[in-house]
Amino acid sequence: MGADSPRTLQRLDALRIADNRLPVELNSRGEAIMESEARHDFLHQCRAIVGASHALTNAYDTAPYLKDWSGRYQGQALAVIRPGSTEQVAELVRLCRAHRVAIVPQGGNTGLAGGATPHGAAPCVVIQLGRMNKLRKVDAVNNTITVEAGALLADVQAAAHAAGRLFPLSLAAEGTCTVGGNLATNAGGTAVLRYGNMRNLCLGLEVVTADGRIWDGLRGLRKDNTGYSLRDVYVGSEGTLGIITAAVLALFPEHGCKVTCLAAVPGITEATTLLQAAQQRLGSNLTAAELMSSAALAAVAQEMPQVRLPLAQPRAWMLLMELSASSFQDEGRQQIEALMAQAIERGLATDVAVAASLQQAQDFWAVREAVPEAQARQGFAIRYDISLPISELRRFVDESDAQVASLWPDMYTVTFGHIGDGNLHYNVRSTSSSSQNELVQRREKVDRIVYDLVQSVGGSISAEHGIGQAKCHELRAHKSAVEMDLMRSIKMALDPDGLMNPGKVLSLG
Ligand SMILES: Cc1cc2nc3c(=O)[nH]c(=O)nc-3n(C[C@H](O)[C@H](O)[C@H](O)COP(=O)(O)OP(=O)(O)OC[C@H]3O[C@@H](n4cnc5c(N)ncnc54)[C@H](O)[C@@H]3O)c2cc1C
């Protein structure tokens, strides 16, 4: 468990002092306000930079940007500003710095850790990058695409496809989330097994630093050993160090051949054994491996009856796997079919299906993609996004399920996720009509069960959703004093005034 060293505390004080330099005056509800003259002057200058129609201040216009996707977090801001160029972002950052106004960068607002929602009392603006959505350049020879931060992930995938290439990052929010948000959260998704997460797909960055300068690091190089990797500092920093305005992303050959299969498996041990067998046989052509528990499938059946469950095995878990290659459709299919036949023989699977058409493959994926939506429709749950060594998945789930059930017999868990890279989404829910308040009260104890087990098996408290404002406290509890100290040193060096997305990742509280 982490503890703060004297040096850490010194730095923490420095950041608190930085926060206190903001022109904070409190209203009757204890919320921060700026003096009206200073506010008027500040907003006037914001409008001068981006144009009046792109500086939103009335409650109706700003509301969608001040609440997160899950509805759990709500914040306030002086304005939501929508710049149209990197230069405008830099001017805005300099203006905010001069007025000591904090900045919350925002892309598609699909983040699941409250990172894009204003937090706390400091006066702030949301800088929403949606207008900066140009696809600047495709270099088919270098296999790269240069895009602005506000480009939608789905548009980047489509542009790559139009050039006969693949941009492999894929996640259910791809029609709404942006490249800037993907980079800032180091997004994962369903193709991490083969291509890695967003960090692995990013070759270069353009960033507006916290003091309003533009760092042009838009290099499309696979090798560049010229000192510290600034790109890696900004990727995954969740808007707390600077604003990403553009990126060079790596492209890959498109897949001419895809074979998708589903296996009903008795449990996690069988799923991981089958995964290993698939990796042995298919190597890096195995591009996805997704697991869904029977409770996750039951939620889909109940909440989204239009989604057809291809295998009728009510108590089984479901393992979805996909093989992708540039050619060899028949060979790929034969390999998968042989693998599935062996799985049945060895008792690893009780039923299997190999998609016979693109439509069937899409139907298989529709089941997996329906799980988060079905979960959302079932109402409140205590949700976890955790990363575990694949060898420890079963131990974690068995022990955590047992501990939760022994404390609260009405509670059960819904497990699904990217088993190929050890990322579980683990939701704890109640069968009874326990009110949301009751569940919220239990959250602290459930957190202890889950996060202590995660720690004991060498896992991570956040696999792909980041820390945001949701997990600041846990981050501090789970990182060593040295690691926290190093992270605060980076924050102090790159954002000494503490204006970039305060209250996220490194909470000052
Ligand atoms: C249905 C659903 C499914 C999802 N599935 C996955 C999944 O499989 N894998 C996964 O990893 N995530 C998943 N997510 C979470 C989310 O889509 C990702 O975190 C995504 O990368 C966020 O992108 P965004 O543009 O919406 O960012 P936002 O939500 O707007 O912001 C997220 C964070 O990034 C910062 N930020 C945004 N833009 C910038 C910028 N230009 N510069 C600096 N900081 C910035 C924000 O301040 C915030 O801290 C899912 C979300 C939903 C709703």
The ligand as a MOL file (V3000), in Angstrom:
LIG
                    3D

  0  0  0     0  0            999 V3000
M  V30 BEGIN CTAB
M  V30 COUNTS 53 58 0 0 0
M  V30 BEGIN ATOM
M  V30 1 C -20.3020 1.7320 -24.4160 0
M  V30 2 C -18.8530 2.0450 -24.1070 0
M  V30 3 C -17.8890 1.0910 -24.3590 0
M  V30 4 C -16.5410 1.3610 -24.0770 0
M  V30 5 N -15.6130 0.4080 -24.3480 0
M  V30 6 C -14.3090 0.6640 -24.1120 0
M  V30 7 C -13.3190 -0.3080 -24.4220 0
M  V30 8 O -13.5980 -1.3980 -24.8920 0
M  V30 9 N -12.0340 0.0310 -24.1860 0
M  V30 10 C -11.6690 1.2500 -23.6580 0
M  V30 11 O -10.4740 1.5050 -23.4690 0
M  V30 12 N -12.6030 2.1630 -23.3340 0
M  V30 13 C -13.8990 1.9190 -23.5440 0
M  V30 14 N -14.8410 2.8550 -23.2300 0
M  V30 15 C -14.4330 4.1170 -22.5970 0
M  V30 16 C -14.2040 5.3030 -23.5720 0
M  V30 17 O -14.8780 5.1270 -24.7760 0
M  V30 18 C -12.7110 5.4850 -23.8400 0
M  V30 19 O -12.0760 5.8340 -22.6240 0
M  V30 20 C -12.3700 6.5530 -24.8850 0
M  V30 21 O -10.9980 6.4760 -25.1580 0
M  V30 22 C -12.6970 7.9740 -24.4290 0
M  V30 23 O -12.6240 8.8400 -25.5570 0
M  V30 24 P -13.4560 10.2140 -25.5390 0
M  V30 25 O -13.0980 10.9900 -26.7640 0
M  V30 26 O -14.8820 9.9720 -25.3220 0
M  V30 27 O -12.7830 10.9380 -24.2760 0
M  V30 28 P -13.4920 11.7770 -23.1200 0
M  V30 29 O -14.4630 10.9450 -22.3770 0
M  V30 30 O -13.9870 13.0590 -23.6460 0
M  V30 31 O -12.2220 12.0550 -22.1770 0
M  V30 32 C -11.5990 11.0080 -21.5000 0
M  V30 33 C -10.3200 11.5550 -20.7970 0
M  V30 34 O -9.3970 12.0350 -21.7640 0
M  V30 35 C -9.1420 13.4320 -21.6030 0
M  V30 36 N -9.0730 14.0020 -22.9550 0
M  V30 37 C -10.0100 13.9140 -23.9390 0
M  V30 38 N -9.5490 14.4970 -25.0590 0
M  V30 39 C -8.3060 14.9660 -24.7770 0
M  V30 40 C -7.3240 15.6590 -25.5190 0
M  V30 41 N -7.5070 15.9960 -26.7930 0
M  V30 42 N -6.1630 15.9920 -24.9040 0
M  V30 43 C -5.9350 15.6480 -23.6090 0
M  V30 44 N -6.8340 15.0040 -22.8540 0
M  V30 45 C -8.0070 14.6530 -23.4390 0
M  V30 46 C -10.2910 13.9600 -20.7680 0
M  V30 47 O -9.9070 15.0870 -20.0180 0
M  V30 48 C -10.5980 12.7520 -19.8830 0
M  V30 49 O -9.7050 12.7160 -18.8130 0
M  V30 50 C -16.1840 2.6160 -23.5060 0
M  V30 51 C -17.1640 3.5720 -23.2460 0
M  V30 52 C -18.4850 3.3040 -23.5480 0
M  V30 53 C -19.5040 4.3700 -23.2690 0
M  V30 END ATOM
M  V30 BEGIN BOND
M  V30 1 1 1 2
M  V30 2 1 2 3
M  V30 3 2 2 52
M  V30 4 2 3 4
M  V30 5 1 4 5
M  V30 6 1 4 50
M  V30 7 2 5 6
M  V30 8 1 6 7
M  V30 9 1 6 13
M  V30 10 2 7 8
M  V30 11 1 7 9
M  V30 12 1 9 10
M  V30 13 2 10 11
M  V30 14 1 10 12
M  V30 15 2 12 13
M  V30 16 1 13 14
M  V30 17 1 14 15
M  V30 18 1 14 50
M  V30 19 1 15 16
M  V30 20 1 16 17
M  V30 21 1 16 18
M  V30 22 1 18 19
M  V30 23 1 18 20
M  V30 24 1 20 21
M  V30 25 1 20 22
M  V30 26 1 22 23
M  V30 27 1 23 24
M  V30 28 2 24 25
M  V30 29 1 24 26
M  V30 30 1 24 27
M  V30 31 1 27 28
M  V30 32 2 28 29
M  V30 33 1 28 30
M  V30 34 1 28 31
M  V30 35 1 31 32
M  V30 36 1 32 33
M  V30 37 1 33 34
M  V30 38 1 33 48
M  V30 39 1 34 35
M  V30 40 1 35 36
M  V30 41 1 35 46
M  V30 42 1 36 37
M  V30 43 1 36 45
M  V30 44 2 37 38
M  V30 45 1 38 39
M  V30 46 1 39 40
M  V30 47 2 39 45
M  V30 48 1 40 41
M  V30 49 2 40 42
M  V30 50 1 42 43
M  V30 51 2 43 44
M  V30 52 1 44 45
M  V30 53 1 46 47
M  V30 54 1 46 48
M  V30 55 1 48 49
M  V30 56 2 50 51
M  V30 57 1 51 52
M  V30 58 1 52 53
M  V30 END BOND
M  V30 END CTAB
M  END
